[in-house]
Amino acid sequence: MVGTWGSDAAGQYAAELEPMHMPFEHAPDLSALLPEAYLRFVEALGFRWVSNGKKGLAFLPPRWRLQASQGMGEPGRQWATVREERAAGAHTYRFVMFASEDLNDINGYCFGKSASGDALVVWSVEDSLPTRELGTFASWLGKKLAALGKLASAKPGSKRAAAPGDPLNLMMESLGEAAARARDQGASAILDTFPRDTKDIFLLGRTLGVVPERVGEFSSLERLSLRHARLTQVSGALSRLTALKQLDLSWNPGLETLPPELGQLEGLESLVLDNTGVRVLPETLGQLARLKYLGLKATPMMSLPTWLHRLRGLKHLDLHRTSIPPEEVEALRRALPECNVGFSG
């Protein structure tokens, strides 16, 4: 194929290639849906792609594999239901997308159990839905490469369809090598890999330590998740994110205090502090009139601030696995009868 179409007709994605955006922040382990033959293939050859500019095939690196799988629907189920499950981290995935010629409409190929048994087979994905079985990975791969090989054996002088190159443009849509280098260089370097007009930043499992002042430059940001980031400090520069609607700081046990500037996030609708070390909430949070969800699960809080009673827009408050006195919880329920307060002590 390279001999026919040129050296730019084939390439390989770095395994660490990171999408700029993930549909959902929960990152399930989909390895049980990957057949052994496929695992041997990518272990030996990596995540290759080939293209003549019109026809091509690309094997998705792990994070892109997850990104595409999150964007797929499921046959016979409403997307709204599937989306809600995935957002909550309660979805059981039945398919994992592993290869594609066109990710724009989520078309390509996924693994899933056969309709006639438990064997993992390849399914065709069209407009984000698995549509039909295509056999084992080995048989599917043989047919795909035979079809591409037939194109490559076209007689000399045949006109190219277009310039070859990455058929999915993943390098253009990824954080790329800069993200790999930044991974161990601190929070500021990681943030520099995002365009300043991005609306979603999910930095799950990154070792950040602090949220730097630079975060305030993302004026269009609507969703920021810093779960499992080993945070010990949050910058007051977050107050400059006037478009922010969702802030997730959960699973950072070293984070014990919050800056009072968070009270300036007038559009904030969801604040998740589960499994942090926060003991006291800044009184300025009482200014968050649009706050609908507040997660305090498994925090060391011993008492509820009285200003919580004034948050009339609050619809969900998670106090599970806290030591809040039951009488304080009941008083809050009386003050906010439309708020669902989860509490198990």
N, C-alpha and C positions, 0 to 999 in steps of 0.2 A: 504493500500500500504506500509506504514511504517512497519506494522506487518509482511509483506511478505519479503520485500526487505531490511529492516533495517532503522535505524534512519537517515542515510545519503542519503536516497532515496527522501527526500523532504526538502524544505527550502523556504526561503523568501528573496527577494532582498530588500535592503533599498530603499525607495522612492527617496533618494538624489543621488543614484548611478550615477556617471558621466563617460561617455565614454572618453577614452584618446583622441579620434579624432572625429570631426564632419565633414561630407562631405561638408557642406556649413555653413557659419557663420550666415546667417539669420535664425532666430528662430521664425517661424510663430506660431500663436495660432491655434491648430488643434482641440480644444475642441468641435467645432460644428459637428465634425465627430465621436464623441464618444457617443454611445447610452446610455440612462438612465440606462438600465439593467446592462451594463458593469460598469458604474460609481458606482452603488450601490454595485456591486460585489467586486471591488477593495477597496472601502471604508470599507467594512466589513472584508475582508480577506487579503488585501494588495496584493503585487505582488509576488505570489507564483510560485514555480516550483516543479515538480515531475519527477523522472526518475528512470528506472531500469538499466540504463547503455546502453540500446539499444533503447528503446522507452521512450519518455518523452514529457513534455509540460511545457513551461515557459511563464509567463506574464511579459511583458517588463515594467520596471519602466519608468517614464516620459521622462527623457533625452534619454534613449535608444529607447523609442518609437519614438521620433523625429529622432534620428540617423538612425534607420531602415527605417523610412518613407522617409527620404531624399535620401536614396539609392535605393528606388524603382523607376521603370519606370512607364509609363502609357500606357495602351493598345492603339494601333493605332497611337502612336506619336514617333518621333525619339528621342532617348535619348539625342543626342547633343542639341536639342532644349530645352528639359526639363531641362537639366543641366544648360544651359545658363540662363534660366529664374530663376532657383533657386539661382544661383550665384549672380544674380542681385537683388534678393529679390522681383521679380515680378511674381512669380509663384503662381497660385491658386491650392492648393492641393485638390485632389479628393478622396484620400485614406490615411488612417493612419494605420500603422502596429502596432498590439498590442500583438501578441503572436507568438511563434516560437518553433520549435524543432531543427532548424539548421540555424544560421545566416550567416554561411560562404558564402553561395550562395544566401542569402536573401530569404529563404524559410520560409513560415509560414502562418499567417492569418492577414487580415486587415479588417477594416471597410470601407465601401463606399456605396453610394446610389445604390439601386437595379436598374437593367436595365429596369425593368417594372414599376418603380415609384420612389418616393422620400424617401421611407423608408430605414433606414440604416440597412444593412445586413452584414454578414461575407462573405468575399471572400477568396479563397485559393490563396496563393502567391507562385509561382514557378519560380525560377531563376529570381527573382526581379520583376516579373509581376503578377498582379492580373489576374487569369485565369477563375475562375467560382464561382458562388454564392453558398453559403452553408446554407442559411437560417438565421433566427434571432440568436442573441447571445445566448439566452436561449436554443434553440434547438441544436445549434452547440455544446455548452458546455456539454449538456446532452449526446450527442453521443461520444464526446471525452473522457469524464470521464467513460462512460460505457466501451469503448474499453480498457482504461487503467485498469479499475477494473477487466476486464476479464483476463488480464495478471497477475494481482495481485492475482487472485484466482487460479493460477496454482497449481497443486497438490504438496504437500511438497516433498522436495528433488530434485525438478526441478533445473537444472543448470542455474545459472545467466548468462545473456549475457555478462556482464562486471561490473566493480565496479560502483555503483550508484554515483550520484553527480550532480552538476549544469550542465544541458544539454547544456547550451550555453557558459559556462566558462566566464560569464560576470565579475565575480570578478577578473579574470586574465586580462581582457581587459579594466578594469575601473580604474579610479583614486582611487576609493574605499573610505574607511573611512578616509584615510589621507586627501583627498580633503575636506571632510565635516569638519574635524577639522581645516584645514588650511584656510577655507573660511573666517574666522574672525581673522586670525592671520597675515595678511599682505601678500604682494606680494612674498617675498622670500619663505615663507612656501608653497604657492600655486605652485610656480615653482618647488619646490623640489618633487612634486608628478609626474612630467613628466620625462621620461627617457631622458638622455642627448643626444641621437641620434635621437630624434623625429624631424620630418620635419614640423609639423603643431602645432601651439598653438593658440587656439581661447579662449580668456578669456573675454567673453561678459558679461557685467553687473556686473562685480566684482568690489568691492571697493578696489582699489589698491593704489591710491594716487601717488605712484612713481613707475617707472620701475627700479628695483634694479640692482646693478652691476652683480649679479649672472646670469642675462640673457645672458651675454657674453659667458657662458659656453656651450651654445647650438650651437655648430659649424656646425651642419647639418641643422639647421632651415632654411626653405624656405618661410614659411608664418606665420606671427605674426599679430594677430588682438587683439587690446585692446580697443575696442569700449565700450562706456558707463562705463569706469573704474574709473571715477572721478580722472583722472590723473592731477597732477599739475607739474610734473617734469619727464623728460625722461633722462635716463642715457646715457652718452657717450659710455658706454660699448657695446651699440648696434653696434658700428662700428666693433666689433669683429665677427659679424655674417656675415661672408664672403659669405655664400650661400644664404643669404636672398634675395628674389625676390619681396615679397609683404609685405608692412607694413601699417597697418590701425590703426590710432590713432584718428579716428573721434568720435564725440559726447563726447568730453572732454572739456567743455567750460573753465575749470580752467587751461588748458594747454596753456600758453601764449608764451613760448619760446621753441626753439628746439636747441639741442647741435650741434655745428659745426661739430662734429665727424660723423654725418650722411652722410656727403659728402664722406666718405670713403667706403660706401656701393656700390662698383663698379658694382655689379650685380643687384641692385635694379631696378625693372621694374614698380612698382606701389607704390605710396605714397598717402594715403588718409588722409586729414586733415580737412574734412568737419565738421562744427559746433564745431570747437575748438576756443580758444582765441588767436591764433597765428596772430600777426600783421605784423611781419617781418620774411622773410625766410633767413636763414644763406646763405651767399654768396658761401659757400663751396658746396651747393647743385648743383651749376653749373657744378660740376665735374661728376654728375650722367649721364654719356653718354648713358646708356641703359634705362633710365627712359622713359616709354611710356605713363603712366597715372599719372596725378597730380590732386588731388581733393582739391579744396579750397572753396567749397560751404559754404555759410553762415559764413565766417570768417570775422573778423573786418579789414581786409587788406584794405588800402586806396590807395596803389600804387603797381605797378608791378616792380620787380627788373629787371634791364636791362640785367642781365646775362641769364634770361629766353630765350632771343632771340638766345642764342647759343645752346640750347638743341634741336639739329636737329632731334633726335630720338623721340621727344615727339609727340604723336598721339592724345591724348585727354587731355584737360584742362578744368576743371569745375570751372567757376567763377560766377555761378548763386548766386543771393542774396548777392552780395558784392557791395562795394561802389567804385570799381575801375573806374577811369575816362574812358568813352567810347573811347576817342582818344587813350589811352594807349592800350586798347583791340584791336583796329583796327591796331595800329602799330605792335602789336605782331602777328596778323593774317597775315600781310604782310611779316613779318620776317620768320614766320613758316607756309607757305601756305598749308602744308600737315597735319597740326594739327587742329583737330576739337575743337574749342573754344566755350564752352557754356557760354552764358552771358545774364542776364536779368536785372541786376542792382538791 
